[in-house]
Amino acid sequence: MNKATLFIVVGLFLGGGVYSFWKQKLPKGVIAVLAIGSVLCLAAGLMRL
């Protein structure tokens, strides 16, 4: 597994966490930080392809 694939998988995992936290009505700050991390991981993975 190369680094691009790893970043994309981690980004999708964090995206699932964002969805789960949103459903649980957790604080918006926590969701925002997780969402930013997810987007950054996905972007890094896509740029490495």
Rosetta blueprint (number, residue, H / E / L):
1 M L
2 N L
3 K H
4 A H
5 T H
6 L H
7 F H
8 I H
9 V H
10 V H
11 G H
12 L H
13 F H
14 L H
15 G H
16 G H
17 G H
18 V H
19 Y H
20 S H
21 F H
22 W H
23 K H
24 Q L
25 K L
26 L L
27 P L
28 K H
29 G H
30 V H
31 I H
32 A H
33 V H
34 L H
35 A H
36 I H
37 G H
38 S H
39 V H
40 L H
41 C H
42 L H
43 A H
44 A H
45 G H
46 L H
47 M H
48 R H
49 L L
